[in-house]
Amino acid sequence: MSIDLRLEHRGDDVAFHDLAAEWNDLVAASPSASLFLRQEWLAAWWDVFGAEFDQHLLLVRDGGGALLGAAPLMTGRGPGRLRGRLKHLMFVGQQGETLAEHLDVLVRPGAEDDVVPLLARGLRERTGRWDVLLLERVPTASPTLPAFEVALRALGLEVERVNEQPSPYLPLPGAWDALLAAKSRNFRKQWRNSVNRLAAEGEVRLLLAGRDVGLAEAFERLVALHRARWG
């Protein structure tokens, strides 16, 4: 059963700041949730790099105004030799020096059948403002990607998946001693030397963020150390 929906477009520099609370609520509810889709990241990225791009933020709301879906997009120069001739429509954060990952459109669970086609239609209606739709670093397991492809094709757009790559990972043993035992003699020697040098500076304790230290406090310490390192 379809629901009453409306499509909105935001193209101003303060959009991510205005939408902070409801945006993060949508991220938290979406199966596509990631750090690089949260309002804090998108707003900070746009404040730093946004001058080089035009924002095209698509929002889908129900009849009561609740945010059910969003596509954080922008237009600008893309990669390759034709970057200066073709205007690319991309995810916010896709370019620049930050290399954001796990990008996707956001949809509240249960509303996919209505929201995804509407977002696709919003892209189609704005084709006069972009030449190439290039959505990079979308997880192949994205819950919205297949439906989004179908919706775009239904609107007459050609869609192709390219450069699909598996995410590398390293399986770890259950204990640190087992990990060290699997390493080379040179690695173990360097590890012991590093531990000894650190211990010489005073008492050493290993604290885990989220367990021994609150996440907010741990993040503040990380930022402080990072700034001190570059200072």
N, C-alpha and C positions, 0 to 999 in steps of 0.2 A: 504494500500500500504506500503510495507516494505521500509526501508531507509538504506543507507549505514552506517554500524556501525562497530566499532572495540572494542574489549575487552582488557583492560590493567590490569596488576597486579603490585601493589606496595607493597614492603615488607621491606621498610627502615624506620628508626626512624625519618627522616625529612619530610616524605610524607605530613603530615598534615600542616607543615609550608610552604612547597613549593606550596601547592594547596589552600592556604588561600582564595584568592579573588574569584576564580571560585567555590570553595566548598561552601562558604556562599551564593553565587548567586544561586546555585542549591538548597540549603536549603530553601532560601526565596521563591523560585518558587514551591517547593514541598508541597503537602497537608500534608505530614508527618513532616513538620518543627517543631522542638522543640529545647530548649536550649541545650539538651544533644546530639544533632546532629550537632551543630555549630562547626566550626573549632577551635574556642578558647577553647571550653570545651574538645574536643577530643585531641587537641595538648597538653593541660595542663595535662590531664589524662595520656596520653601516656608518657610524660616526667617523671611523678611520678611513675607510676605502670608498664610501658611497659617492663621493664627488665625481668619480669616474664613470658612474652608472646611473641609469634611470630606474627607479623602483616601480615594480608592478606587483603589488600585493593583492591577491584575490582572496576574498572572504565569503563564506557561505553561512548564512544565519537562518534560523527557523522563524516562524511567525512571531514568536515572543522575543526575538532578538538574541537568543543564545547562539554562540559560535559553534558550528558543527564541523567546519572544514576550513582549511587555509592552504594557500600555495605561496610561499615566500619567494618571489621571483624578481628579476631585474634584467634590464637589457644593457648591452655594451659590447665592447670588442671581445671576441672569442679567441681561441687558439688557432695556430696555423698561419699560412702565408696570406690568406684572405681575411685576416682578422680586421683589417682596416676598411674592407669593402662590404662585409656582411655584418649586420647587427644580430647578435645572438641573444636569445632569451634563455636565462639560466637561473639556477637557484642563487639566492643571496648567500654569499660566502664561498661560492664555487671558484671564484678567481681570487686574486690577491696573494698574499704570502702566508696565509694561515693553513691552507690545505684542509679545509673542513671535510668531514666524512659522514657517512650514514645520513645523507640528505634525502628528503622525501616530501611529498605532500602530506598534510595532516588531516585525518578524518576521525571523527568520534565513532567508536564501534557501534554498529547497528545502523548507521546512516550511509554506509558506503554506496549502496545502489542508487541513492538519490544525489549524494554530494559529489562523487567522482565525475559523473557525466556533466554536472553543472560547472565544475572547475574546468573540465576540458572545453566546454563551450565558451567559457570566459577567455581561454587562450585563443580559441579560434576566432573570436570576435575582435581580437586585438592583433591579428596577423599583419595589419598594415604598419605595425610598429616594430616588427622583427622579421628577419629573414630565415633564421635557423633556430629551431628549438633544440638546445643541447643540455640535457640533464645528466650530470656526471655524479659518480660516487653514490649511486642509489643501491642499497643492498638488493641482491637478487631475491632474497626472501621477503622483500617488502610486501605487505599485505595489500597495498594499493596499486602497485606497479602493473600487474596483469589487467586489472579493470581500467586503469588509466590508458594503457595501450589500446584496448578495445574501444574505449570512448573516443580517442583521438582518430583512430582509423574510421570509425563510423561518421566522423565529421569531414572525412576526405583528406586527412593528413597522412603522409607516409611516415611510418615508424620503423626504426631499425635498432636492434641491440648490438652494440659493438664493444670490443675490448673487455669482455667479461673475464674477471680474474678471481681466483680463490684468495681468500684472506689468509696470509701465513700465520701460523701459530706454533708455539713450542709447548709440547706436553711436559708437565713438571711432575717429578716424583712427590710422594707424600711427605718427605722429610728433607731438611737442608743437607744433612750429612750424606744422604743418598745422591743428591744433586752434585755435591762436591766430588763424591767418589766417581761419578761419571765424567768428570772433567779431566783435562790433562794435568800432568805434574806441574807444568809452568803456571797454569791457571790457579791451582791450589796454592802455589808458592806466593803468587801475587796477592791472592786473597788474604793469606795469613799476614803478609807484610802490611797490607792496608789496615787490617784489624788491629795490628800491633801499633801502628802509627796513630790510629784513632784513639786507642786505649791510653796512649801516652799523654793525650790531651786532657784526660780526666775520666770520670765515670761515664760509661756508655749504656744507654737503655734503648731498646727498640720498642716504639709505640706505634700501634696501628690506628690509622684514622678511621673513625666510625666505631671503634671499640674502646680504645684507651683514651682517645682525644676526640672531641666533637668534630664533625666535618667542617663546620664553619670556622672553628679555631684552627684546625689543621690547614685549611685553605689560606687563612690569613698569614700563618707562619710561612707557608710555601711562597706566597707573594712577597713577603718581607725578605726572605732569603734570596729570591730571584732578583729583587731590586738591589739588594746589597751586593750581589754578585756582579751585576752590570754597573753598579756605581763605582 
